[in-house]
Amino acid sequence: MAVRGETKEMRYFGGVKQQKDYEKVTDRPIIGILTCEFDYLNTGEPIESLPNTYSDMLESFGARAVPISFKWPKERIYRALDKVNGVLFTGGDIVPYDFESNEFHPYYLSLKHVLRYVIAKNDQGDYFPLLGICQGIQFLMRAISGNPEIIADSLRWGQNDTFTPLMTPLSEFNMLGNLDIQAYASRNGEADERIEFNWHRYGIYLSEFYKSKELRGFFNVLSYDDYGDGKPIVSTVEAFNYPIIAVQYHPEKNLFDFWNQNIPHTRKAQQFTEDFAFIFIDECKKNSHKFSSYNEEVSALIGNYKRHTGVFGHEGDNLCVDYYRIS
């Protein structure tokens, strides 16, 4: 059953078009991160914020990060995107639709604004990459399919896993052709072979993905996760015709998070994060957007926001997480 109020306007995505070979135009990429909200203070009232791990990953491999508030009006979001070289959707636990108020969450609406911008710019020849992680892939699936309820319960709290690649030649694809997914896939299921960390309540089943004409026309599935319940979920996708990639797992945590003992910190897991981050950042170097001045650029960076440490309970565990408070 479709949620009342959802439009079909995004279902034209995935049309056939030729992917161009863009050259790098900057070695100082700045990547926008759409803000999220979390209840770090255990008050029952979430605050607009960003976990530090996403900006840490970008900054460690040659980029800088700028928060883009999901609370901004569409026009201001578009002006911010005009100044950055790519965009990232983070993990989170936002519910896209409130059945009591009969309204979509502002984050979901802003994410769709960003997605429309990315599609339009690339169609105009303005190469603009997008990366979605965890909640990011879930909301992309909702927006592109036009069905916010396509995501199903797929609880996976704090588990290290390995993905299963689909036998597709990666060299055919835009961004992940240089990532050797086969090399990172587990062949024996041992702990030292597991390079991904999952922390999610929801996911999209592989079977449901292929039932959606919109999704299978837009994304190619590069890998899936099998948790042993006979319901594999999509774990890595890349758009056929746009520089858009999304993953269900958390590559950023392999290097920058230590609050959960199951986060893999093996050399193989960390190398995967490095390879993954470099690929996305290298693609962002092909975009020519820039700020009007150095002062404007510096004043927008995430380092201008105060970094906090939050300790909160979750599923019986006390988690210690660093984050930037945006508002």
C-alpha positions in Angstrom: 0.0 0.0 0.0 1.5 3.3 -1.0 1.7 6.0 1.7 -0.8 8.7 1.0 0.8 11.9 -0.3 3.8 10.3 -2.1 4.0 11.4 -5.7 5.2 9.5 -8.7 7.3 12.4 -10.0 10.6 10.6 -9.4 9.8 7.5 -11.4 11.2 8.7 -14.7 14.8 8.1 -13.4 17.0 5.5 -15.1 16.6 6.6 -18.8 19.3 5.5 -21.2 22.1 8.0 -21.6 25.8 7.9 -22.4 28.2 8.2 -19.5 31.0 10.7 -20.3 34.6 10.4 -19.3 35.2 13.4 -17.1 38.6 14.7 -16.1 39.7 15.8 -12.7 39.4 19.6 -12.3 40.3 20.1 -8.6 42.6 18.6 -6.0 40.7 20.4 -3.2 37.2 18.7 -3.3 34.6 19.8 -0.8 31.8 17.4 -0.1 28.4 18.3 1.3 26.9 16.1 4.0 23.1 16.3 4.5 22.5 16.7 8.2 20.5 14.2 10.2 19.1 14.1 13.7 19.8 11.9 16.7 18.8 11.8 20.3 22.3 12.0 21.7 21.2 13.6 24.9 18.6 11.0 25.8 15.9 13.6 26.1 13.4 12.1 23.7 14.1 15.1 21.5 16.5 14.5 18.6 19.0 17.3 17.7 20.2 18.2 14.2 23.7 16.8 14.0 26.3 14.7 12.1 28.3 11.8 13.5 32.0 12.7 13.2 33.0 9.5 11.3 31.6 10.6 8.0 33.6 13.9 7.9 36.6 12.1 9.4 36.6 9.6 6.5 36.4 12.4 3.9 39.0 14.5 5.5 41.4 11.6 6.0 41.5 10.9 2.2 41.8 14.3 0.7 38.5 16.1 0.9 36.8 18.5 3.2 33.2 18.5 4.5 30.4 21.0 4.7 27.1 20.3 6.5 24.0 21.0 4.5 21.0 21.3 6.8 17.9 19.2 6.0 15.9 22.0 7.6 16.9 24.6 4.9 14.4 25.5 2.2 15.0 23.9 -1.2 16.5 27.1 -2.7 19.1 27.4 0.0 20.0 23.7 -0.3 20.5 24.1 -4.1 22.7 27.2 -3.5 24.8 25.1 -1.1 25.1 22.3 -3.6 26.3 24.7 -6.3 29.4 25.3 -4.2 30.4 21.7 -3.3 31.8 18.9 -5.5 29.6 16.0 -4.3 27.2 15.0 -1.6 26.8 12.3 1.1 23.7 10.9 2.8 24.6 9.4 6.2 23.2 6.7 8.3 20.4 7.5 10.9 17.1 6.3 12.2 14.6 8.8 10.8 11.1 7.5 10.0 10.2 9.0 6.7 6.4 9.3 7.3 4.3 10.2 10.3 1.0 8.5 10.1 -0.5 10.6 12.9 0.3 13.9 11.2 0.0 12.5 7.7 3.3 14.2 6.7 6.7 13.3 5.5 9.7 14.0 7.6 11.5 17.1 6.4 14.7 15.1 6.0 13.1 12.8 3.5 11.8 15.8 1.5 15.2 17.5 1.5 16.9 14.3 0.5 14.6 14.1 -2.5 15.4 17.7 -3.4 19.1 16.8 -3.3 18.5 13.8 -5.5 16.6 15.8 -8.1 19.5 18.3 -8.1 22.1 15.5 -8.7 20.1 14.0 -11.5 19.4 17.3 -13.2 23.1 18.5 -12.9 24.4 15.2 -14.4 21.9 15.4 -17.2 23.2 18.8 -18.0 26.8 17.6 -18.1 27.7 18.9 -14.7 29.3 15.8 -13.1 28.1 15.6 -9.5 28.7 12.4 -7.4 26.5 11.1 -4.6 27.1 8.5 -1.9 24.5 7.0 0.4 25.4 5.0 3.5 22.9 2.8 5.5 19.9 5.1 6.0 21.2 6.8 2.8 20.6 3.7 0.7 17.3 3.1 2.3 16.0 6.6 1.5 17.4 6.5 -2.0 15.4 3.3 -2.6 12.3 4.9 -1.2 12.7 8.0 -3.3 13.5 6.3 -6.6 10.9 3.6 -6.3 8.3 6.1 -5.3 7.3 3.8 -2.5 8.5 4.7 1.1 7.3 1.3 2.3 9.6 -0.7 0.1 12.1 -1.0 2.9 11.5 -4.0 5.3 12.5 -4.9 8.8 16.0 -6.4 8.5 17.5 -6.0 12.0 21.3 -6.2 12.2 22.6 -4.5 15.2 26.4 -4.4 15.6 27.4 -7.3 13.4 30.5 -7.7 11.3 29.7 -9.4 8.0 30.9 -10.1 4.5 29.0 -9.3 1.3 28.4 -11.6 -1.6 29.3 -10.1 -5.0 27.0 -10.7 -7.9 29.0 -12.0 -10.9 28.9 -8.7 -12.9 32.0 -7.2 -14.6 32.7 -4.2 -12.4 34.8 -2.6 -15.2 31.6 -1.7 -16.9 30.5 0.7 -14.2 31.1 4.4 -13.5 32.6 4.7 -10.1 33.2 1.3 -8.6 35.1 -0.2 -11.5 38.3 0.2 -9.6 37.1 -1.5 -6.4 37.9 -5.2 -6.4 34.8 -6.4 -4.6 35.7 -10.0 -5.3 39.0 -9.5 -3.4 37.1 -8.3 -0.3 34.4 -11.0 -0.3 34.8 -13.7 2.3 35.6 -17.1 1.0 35.5 -19.0 4.3 33.4 -16.9 6.6 36.2 -16.4 9.1 36.3 -13.2 11.2 39.4 -11.9 9.5 37.6 -12.0 6.2 34.7 -9.8 7.3 35.2 -6.3 6.2 31.7 -4.7 6.7 29.9 -3.5 9.8 26.1 -3.5 9.9 24.1 -1.3 12.2 20.6 -1.1 10.8 17.0 -1.9 11.5 15.8 -1.9 7.9 17.0 -2.9 4.5 15.6 -3.8 1.1 15.3 -7.5 0.2 17.0 -8.5 -3.0 13.7 -10.0 -4.2 11.8 -6.7 -3.6 14.5 -4.7 -5.4 14.0 -6.8 -8.6 10.3 -6.5 -8.4 10.6 -2.7 -8.7 10.8 -1.6 -12.3 12.1 1.8 -11.1 14.9 0.4 -9.0 16.2 -2.2 -11.4 16.1 0.4 -14.2 18.1 2.8 -12.1 20.6 0.8 -10.0 22.7 -2.2 -10.6 23.2 -4.4 -7.6 26.9 -5.2 -7.1 26.6 -7.2 -3.8 24.1 -8.5 -1.3 24.3 -9.7 2.3 23.0 -13.0 3.4 22.2 -13.3 7.1 21.2 -16.9 6.9 17.5 -16.3 7.1 16.9 -16.9 3.4 16.2 -13.2 2.8 19.3 -11.6 1.3 19.3 -7.8 1.4 20.9 -5.4 -1.1 24.3 -4.1 0.2 26.1 -2.3 -2.7 24.5 -0.5 -5.6 25.6 1.8 -8.4 23.5 3.8 -10.7 23.7 2.7 -14.4 23.7 6.2 -15.8 24.7 8.5 -12.9 27.7 8.8 -10.5 25.6 7.6 -7.6 26.6 4.7 -5.3 25.0 3.5 -2.1 25.8 0.8 0.6 23.8 -0.7 3.4 26.9 -1.2 5.6 29.2 1.4 7.3 32.6 1.6 5.6 33.5 4.7 7.7 33.4 2.8 10.9 36.3 0.4 10.1 38.8 3.3 10.7 37.0 5.7 13.0 34.7 4.0 15.4 35.6 1.8 18.4 32.5 1.8 20.6 31.4 -1.6 19.4 33.8 -4.6 19.6 32.4 -6.1 16.4 33.5 -3.2 14.2 36.2 -4.8 12.0 39.6 -3.2 12.4 41.7 -5.7 10.5 44.1 -4.5 7.8 41.7 -5.9 5.2 38.7 -4.1 6.5 40.6 -0.8 6.8 42.0 -1.2 3.3 38.5 -1.6 2.0 37.5 1.7 3.7 40.5 3.4 2.2 39.8 2.1 -1.3 36.1 3.0 -1.1 36.7 6.5 0.2 39.4 7.3 -2.4 37.2 6.2 -5.2 34.3 8.5 -4.1 36.6 11.4 -3.4 38.4 11.0 -6.7 35.1 11.2 -8.5 34.2 14.4 -6.6 37.5 15.9 -8.0 35.8 15.9 -11.4 33.3 18.5 -10.4 34.1 22.2 -10.8 31.8 23.8 -8.3 33.5 26.2 -5.9 32.8 28.9 -3.3 32.9 32.6 -4.3 35.9 33.2 -2.0 38.3 31.5 0.3 36.7 33.1 3.3 33.3 31.9 2.4 34.7 28.4 1.8 36.4 28.3 5.2 33.4 29.6 7.1 31.2 26.8 5.7 33.4 23.9 6.8 32.3 21.4 9.4 35.2 22.3 11.6 33.4 25.5 12.5 30.9 23.5 14.5 31.5 22.3 18.0 32.3 18.6 18.4 30.6 16.8 21.2 30.7 13.3 22.8 27.4 11.6 23.4 26.9 8.6 25.7 23.4 7.0 25.3 21.7 3.7 25.7 20.7 1.6 22.7 19.5 -2.0 22.9 21.0 -2.4 26.3 24.4 -1.0 25.4 25.9 2.3 26.3 27.4 3.9 23.2 30.0 6.6 23.1 29.8 8.6 19.9 31.4 11.8 18.8 29.2 14.2 16.8 28.9 17.7 15.5 25.9 19.6 16.7 24.6 21.6 13.8 21.6 23.5 15.4 
